[in-house]
Amino acid sequence: LLAAKDKTQECEKIMKDALTRIEQPAAKRELGLLLAGFYNRWNEQEKRYQFLNSLILDLPDDILVQRGLLRCEKVIKDSDRAQQLVNKIKSIEGDEGWQWRYEQARIWFAQGNFKNRYPQIISLLKENLLANPNDQTSRMLFAAAYERAGELQLAISTYREAYNRSPQDLRIIVPTIAALYKANESDRADEILQRAAGEKLFHPELKKWELQSYLRRGKLGSASDILEDLLTDDPNNLTVLLSLARIKMWQNKFAEAGELLGKLKIQDPNSLQVAVAQVELNVRQGKSDEAIQICDEIINKLNNASAYILRARTYAMLKQTDKAIEDFEHATTTEPNSVEAWVARSDFYRSVGRLDEAIADIQQALSMASDNVRNQKRAISLYLASSNPDRVQQGKTILDKALTANPEDGELRLYKARSLLAEGTAPAIENAVRILQKITEDHPKISQAWVLLGELS
């Protein structure tokens, strides 16, 4: 009751006093873990760690207290201490125990050597699930390990099994939906989302996804209703206000959008996001002078690459190509190490058909962030479309590197299939067909894969 009323000090004192009087180990453990949970809720992590450290001296053979300590970030960062605790749990419950296996897998998952430990993590969790198919905790870590290793379809299959066993558990629903959206399986994600909404299950992430689902399907009114409900609870939430302003704009409710954006500008006069929205609002209303004036103001205030990119894109929307080029040049010279600036100019050059310049700029961006998969895809698309064989080969090299790091990425696999089809040999075409068939199985919403298969049949 005291904790619910945020009377943390009184709550802590009463519980600590009670712990000094309690002698029965089970009761001491139950109350101690409750206090540790309160420390976690109050975000007093050092107190939590110190308290559990003292509690373990009183209850040295209590597995739940050992596991509680393994939830402390300080312990996870100390690999030796974490391993000692796992070994202690194993010594208490024996080789066939499930708790030490789960905790061993969990600390390996959390620490920096995941890639090397991945096969052992999978092996330990499989043992747990073979011994107890109802072990949802191990199943969820199993799915998360698959996901982290890039085995997205195996992860989804495991999440789905967990969800089918516990369809109302938010700890399972949220990561399951996240994985489905990550795999571009939005229909299946929306299905779970709608079921959760029908059962009145609440989680902030579910609201966010419900909003995105409405936006994706063009249901702007429903999306607007969600945002207005959120504002009832938090009327000064800048992110929600900005999202609502954009939706009002897309609904052509320009006056309401302008009012919301005006309120946002008062709260944060230097916000680039607000300026971007105001520019879009003015362009939509045909007020080009006002749009450029906003860009000028933000450049005077910030004088950085992002500000120049905003004005460059605005000039591009207004078909003033020369002025757009001038501002993109300002962006790259103002911040020559800004990946954003080089990518923005590359996108612009591509949009106006100047592919050589687009390639040069995306190459510059990749030289600064070679593992960025979105920019790798930009580069691959540009290189493979080139009539220069050397550039096509460069594109294939980047594609192979990107696929090695992201083997289940449907878009990258589609690029690979197109590249093989362009070779025109029978083995290459046969390989392309296999890739396209796999894409249609794993990513059925990638329509281009179906189209290509249809053309080849």
N, C-alpha and C positions, 0 to 999 in steps of 0.2 A: 504493500500500500504506500509506504514512504517512497519507494523507488518510482512508483507511478506518478507521485506528486513532485518528482524531481528533488526530493529532500535527501540528496545523496549522502551527505555527511552523517545525518542521523541514521540512515539505513545502514551505512557501513559500520558505525559504532555498535549498533544493536547486534548485528551479525557477528562482529568480532568478539563481543562480550559473550555471546552464546557459544561460540566455538571454544572459548577457554573453559567453559563448564562442561561441554559434551565429551563423554569418554567413549561412547560406542562408535567404533570405526565407520560403520555404514552411515550413521547419522552425521558424523563429522564430515565424511566425504560428500554427502548430498548437500549439506549447507555450504561447505567450502567451494564446491563447484558452482553453486548458485551465486556466491559472492564473486567468484572469478568471472562468471557470466555478466554480472553487473559491471565490473570493472571494464570489461570489453565494450559493453553498451555505452558506458560513460567515456569511452575512448581514453582510459587511463591504463595504457598498455604496460608501462613500467611497474605500476602497482600490481597489475595482474600477474606479471612474471615473477616479481618478488614474493607475492603471496603464495603462488603455487609452488615455488621453490621451498618455502617454509612448510607448506602443507605436506609435501612429499617426504619430509623428515619425520613427520608424525605417522604417515601412511606409506611406508617404503615399498610395500608389495601391492599397492592398489593400482590396477591397470588404468582405471578411468582418470586418476590423477596424473599418471604418466602421460596419458593421451592428451589431457588438458594442457600440460606443459608443451607438448608437441604442436599445439595450436598457436603458441607465442612466436611472433616473427623473430624475436631475438634468438630463439632456439633454432629455428629453421636456418637462420644465417650462420649458425655455428654448427657445421656439419658433424664435428666430433661429438658434441653434446647430443645432437639429435640422434646420432647412431647409437650412443650409449643408452638412450632411453628406449629405442627400438629393441636393442639387445636385452634390456631388462625385461621388457614386456614378453619377449620370446622365452626368456628363462622362466617366467612365471607361468605362461600358458602352454609352453611346449612347442615342438616343431610343427605340430598340426594345427596350431592356433590361427584363427583368422585375423585377430586384431594386429598382431605384429606384422603379418603379411601386408595388410592394408596400410599400416603406418609406414612400413618400409617403402612401399610403392609411392606413397604420398610425398615422403621427403625427397625421394629421387626425382619425382615429378616437379617438385618446387625448386630444386637446386639446379645449379648451372650445367650439370653433366647429363641432362635429359637424353640427348641423342645417343650417348653411349649406353645409358641405362634402360633405354626404351624396351628392348627385348625382355629384360628381366622384370620390368614393371608389368608388361603384358602377361608374362608367365605367372607371376605371383597373383595377379587379379583373376586369371583364369582358374587357378587352384581354388580361390575363394568361391567363385561362382559355381564350379563343379561340386564343391562341398555343400553349397547353399545357394540354389538358384534364386532365392528371394532376397539375397544380399544386394539391395539397391545402392548402398553407399559404394561398394566396390564396383558395381556396374557403371555408375556415373563417372567414377575416376577412370575406369576402363575406356569409356566413350571420350572423355576429355584427353586421354593419352593418344588415342587414335587421331583425334582432331589436331592436336599439337604436332603430331608426326606427319600431318598432311594427308592422312587416310580418311578423307571427309565422308565418303560413302559408308565405310565401316563405322565411323563415328555416328552417323545418322541412324544406321541400322541399330546400333546399341542404344542410342538415346530413345529411339522409337520403342524398343523392347521395354526399357525402363518406364516410359510414358504409358504404355499399354497396361503395365502392372499397377501403376499409381497415377491415374489420369487427373487427379486433383492436387497433386503435390507441386507447388510452385518452384521448389528447388530442382524439379525435373522439367517442368514445363518451360521455364525461361531458357535454359541452355539448349533444349531441344529446338525451340523456335529459332533461336539465334543461329544454330547450325544449319537449319533448313534455309533460312534467308541467305546465309553465307554461300550455300550451294545453289542459290537462285531458284529454290523450290518454293516459291512464294505461295502457290496454291495450297500446298500441304501445310505450310506455316499458318496461313490464314484460317485454315480449317480448325487447327488446334486453338488459335487465337479466338475464333468465334465461339468455340465450345467453352473456353475459359470465361469469356464475357457472359455467356448464357448462364453459367454457374456462379456468377458474381464474384469471381476470384480477382483480387486486386494485387497488382505489382506495378511500380512506375514504368518498368520496361514494357509491360504489356500495353499500357496506355500509349507509349511512344510508338510501338509497332502497329497498334490499332489506327493511330493517326496516319502513319505511313501507308497502311493498307488502303485507307479511304482516299488518300492523295493519289496513290498509284491507280486506283480505279476511277479517279475523277469525281469522287463524291465530296466536293468541296464543302457543301453544307454540313455534312456529318463531321468532317474534319474540323470545321469552324466551331461546331458545338462542343467537341472535346476540348479544344483550346480555351473556350470561354468557361467551361467547367473548371479547368485547371486554374484559370485566373481568379475564380471565386475563392479558391483556397490560398492563392499566392498572387495578389493583384499587381505586384511589382516585379514579377519574373520577366526579365528582359528577353530571354530566349523565347518564351511563350508569346510575349507581346509582338516580337518581330515575326514569328511564324504566323500569327493571326493577321498581322498587317499584310503579309505576302498573299495570304489566301483571299483577303478582302480585295486586294489588287487584281488577283486572277479572276475574281467574280465581277470585276469592273465596278466595285463599290469604292470608287476612288476617294470620295470624301472621307469615308470611314478609315480607309488605309492611311490617308494623309494625316488624319487626327492622331492615329496610333503612332505613326512615325515621328510626328512632331513631339509627342510625349516622350518617346524614346530618345530623341535628340537632346531634349532638355536634361534627361538623366545622364546621358553619355555623349557629350557634344563631339568627341573625337572618334566615335565608333565608325570604323570602316564599313562594317556590315549594315549599319543604319544608312550610311551614305549610299551604298550600293542599291539598297531598296528604294531610297528616295530618287535616285537616278532612274531606276527602272520605272517607277511610278510616273515620272515626268515624261519619259520617252513614250510610254504607253498612251499618255494624254496628248502627245504631239508637242510637248513643251521642250524643244531641244535646247533653247537658250538657258532655261532654268536648270536643265540636266547638266550642261557644261559648267554652269556657275557653281553647282554643288561640287563637281569634280575639282574645279579651281580652288575652292575653299579647303578641300581635304588635302590637296597637294601643298598648299601654303602651310597647313597645320602639321602634316606628317613628313612631307618631302622624302618619301621612300618609294621603293619599287612598287609596292602594292597600290599606292595612290596613283602612280603614273599608269599602271596597268588598268585601273578603273577608268581613267579618262581615255586611254587608248581604245578600250573595248567600247566605250560610249561613242567615240568617233567612228569606230567600225560599224556600230549599229546604225549610225546616221549616214553611212556610206561616204565618209570623209577619210578615204584611205591614206592619203599623204600625211594628214595630221595624226592618224593612228600609228603609222610607222614611226613618226617622229617621237611620239610618246613611248612606244615600245623601246626605242633606242635609249630614251632617258631612263627607262626602268633598268635596262641591262647595264648601263654605265653608272647609274646611281648605286646599284648593288650588284656588282659583277659576280658575286658568289651566291646570288639568289637563284635557286633552281626554279622557283615559281616564275621568275621573269623570263628565263630562257624557254620554259615550256609554254608560257602564254604567247610569246612571240612566234614560236614554232607553230602553235595551233592557228594563229592568225595567218601566217604565211601559207599554211596548207589551205585555209579557207578561201584564199584569193588565188590559189593555183601556182604559187611560187614555191615549188617543191624543193629546189636546191637549197634555198634559204631555210625552209622548214627542217630539212635534214641536218643542216649545219647546226641549227639551234638545239634540236633534240639531242644531237651528239654532245654538245656542250653540257646540257642538263645531265646526261648519263655519265659524263666524266666526273660529275660531282656527287651523283647518287646512283651508282651503277646497279643497285639491287632493287630500285623502286619499280615494282611490277607494272604499275599504271604507265609509267614513262617508257618502260621496256615495250609495252604493247603499242604505244605511239610510234616508237622507233621501228618496230617490226613492220607495222602497217606501211610506213613510209618507204622503208628499204625494199620490202617485197614488191611494192608497186612501181619501183624504179625500172627504167629500161637499161640501166647500167649493171652488167653481170657481177661486177665487184661489189656493188651495193647490195644486190640481192643476196650474195654470199654472206655479207656482213649481217644482213637481216636474219639469215638462217642461223648464224652463230649466236646472235642475241636470243633468238627463239629457243635454241637448244639449252642455253644457260637458264633461261626463264623457266622452261619446262622441268629442268632438273630440280629447281627449287620449288616449283608449284605444279607437280605432276597431274593434279586433278582439276586444274583450271580449264574450264570448258572453252573459253575464248582462245587461250593459247593452243589448245588441242585443235581448234578449228583452223587457226593460222597454219599449224603443222600440216593438216590435211590439204589445205589450199596449196601450200608449198610443194607437197608431194605431187598433187595433181598437175601443177605447173611443169614438173619435170617430164611428164608425159610417157614415162616408161611403164611397161606392164607391172613390174614389181612395185614401183612407186604408187601406181593407181590402186593396186591390191591392198597395199599398206594404208593408203588414204581411206579406202572403204572401211577397213577394220576400225580405224580411228573414228570415223563418222558414226559407225554403228554403236561404238562405245559411248560417244557423246550423246546420242539419242537415248541411250539407256540411262546414263547418269544425269544428263541435263536435258530432259525432254522438251523444255521450253525454248531451247536454242533452235529457232526455226530454220536458220541458214544450213544447219547440218542436215535437216530433213530435205531441204530443197536440193542440196548437192547430191544426196543419196538418190533422190528421185531422178535427177538429171543423168546419173550414172547407171541407173537400172535399165 
